[in-house]
Amino acid sequence: MWPFSRRHHSKANQHFKPVVLVTGCSSGIGLALADLLYKHTEYRVVATARKKSLDKVRAQFQENDRFVVRELDVTSDEDRKRLILEIGKLWGGIDVLVNNAGISYRAVVEHMTSKDELLQIETNYLGPIGLIRLVLPHMRMTGRGKIINVSSVAGMLAMPTMSSYSASKFALEGACESLWYEMRPFGVQVCMVQPGFVHSNSFMNVYHTDQSDPTRNWSGPYKDFYQNMTPFISRMMNMSMTTPEKIAKIIVDVIEKENVPLWIPATFDAKLFYYIRRALPRRLLLPFLYWCLPKARNWGRGFSHKR
Ligand SMILES: NC(=O)c1ccc[n+]([C@@H]2O[C@H](COP(=O)([O-])OP(=O)(O)OC[C@H]3O[C@@H](n4cnc5c(N)ncnc54)[C@H](OP(=O)(O)O)[C@@H]3O)[C@@H](O)[C@H]2O)c1
């Protein structure tokens, strides 16, 4: 039986407390998950945050012999290595890695810079995959382990003004699909939890480039894209019935389940898109989604030289 389930724990192995590492615990899904795991005493937990948010997380949780708060900027190779080494010495290694930390740029391709692209990819892809590399040896050696990545609907479908975010999630999805095959013989499970719109304030944490910055009064050929997509996304997030706490609960279920699928669409819209994408041929899917976007037929009007 999967040794990470509470049922198993209570019956068979009183002493084994799986070690769970969660990234990005200062807000949203990460904070909700840390909060849930704080109460699940059958796990040992490493809740991590960047230096700037460490005090906030430490103020939320009382550290004890099974719950510690540690600094981790996922983009830092040094931070990642130092943390995994420390946890190895403290508790032997990581049994469950939850790659949750992430950022989201809102800008059309033309308005992104190489620096912006790199930060997006480092945070959502290179950092998580770097952590995965560091925890795999222990998982392989113990013959069990779970890699849980908080991906997104944007990892299955791309939307305008979110190219770089989608690229980062597509990259993680692709690498972890490959990892699923690589880890199957070793008993390590890989899972992509894919939320769609979540009812939270995380849209306030969106990153902008100089040209997509809303405080600069959008103008030019992409004005309509920003003017329509930004309120559309906020509206969808506000209307969503899914909270960060619900996603956190799904992640705890994934930790506990004996066998988990590679993909778990985690909100109503994520399930809808998951099946639409499979049911509709791509040549119909893209025009259909374009038609669904707010006032998309008017976008770029007055600036287009389309023949
Ligand atoms: N909310 C949604 O609608 C939604 C939908 C689909 C997928 N997701 C995914 O869910 C995950 C969590 O997002 P959320 O909605 O909870 O957003 P959030 O409230 O903005 O939280 C993001 C977390 O990531 C941390 N973070 C950012 N950059 C980091 C770095 N370099 N190193 C370490 N931590 C870093 C932030 O910490 P700081 O305090 O240090 O900035 C924060 O704790 C992300 O991977 C996101 O892509 C969210």
The ligand as an ORCA input file, in Angstrom:
! r2SCAN-3c Opt
* xyz 0 1
  N      -4.377     31.641     -9.096
  C      -4.698     31.070    -10.241
  O      -5.745     31.414    -10.835
  C      -3.825     29.980    -10.825
  C      -4.321     29.298    -11.919
  C      -3.547     28.297    -12.479
  C      -2.303     27.998    -11.950
  N      -1.831     28.685    -10.877
  C      -0.489     28.311    -10.385
  O      -0.553     28.091     -8.996
  C       0.711     28.354     -8.398
  C       0.510     29.241     -7.191
  O      -0.053     30.458     -7.622
  P      -1.018     31.346     -6.727
  O      -2.257     31.561     -7.474
  O      -1.102     30.820     -5.354
  O      -0.186     32.717     -6.800
  P       0.408     33.687     -5.695
  O      -0.614     33.934     -4.633
  O       0.944     34.841     -6.455
  O       1.602     32.843     -5.050
  C       2.777     32.592     -5.719
  C       3.823     32.167     -4.719
  O       5.030     31.909     -5.422
  C       6.069     32.572     -4.748
  N       7.186     32.888     -5.635
  C       7.223     33.677     -6.728
  N       8.462     33.693     -7.246
  C       9.219     32.887     -6.460
  C      10.576     32.481     -6.471
  N      11.447     32.927     -7.395
  N      11.017     31.635     -5.515
  C      10.178     31.179     -4.562
  N       8.888     31.539     -4.470
  C       8.428     32.372     -5.423
  C       5.445     33.816     -4.163
  O       6.265     34.249     -3.113
  P       6.700     35.777     -2.806
  O       5.848     36.212     -1.649
  O       8.122     35.674     -2.411
  O       6.485     36.586     -4.049
  C       4.123     33.237     -3.683
  O       4.282     32.624     -2.433
  C       1.577     28.977     -9.482
  O       2.473     28.017     -9.999
  C       0.563     29.396    -10.547
  O       1.113     29.410    -11.828
  C      -2.568     29.672    -10.298
*
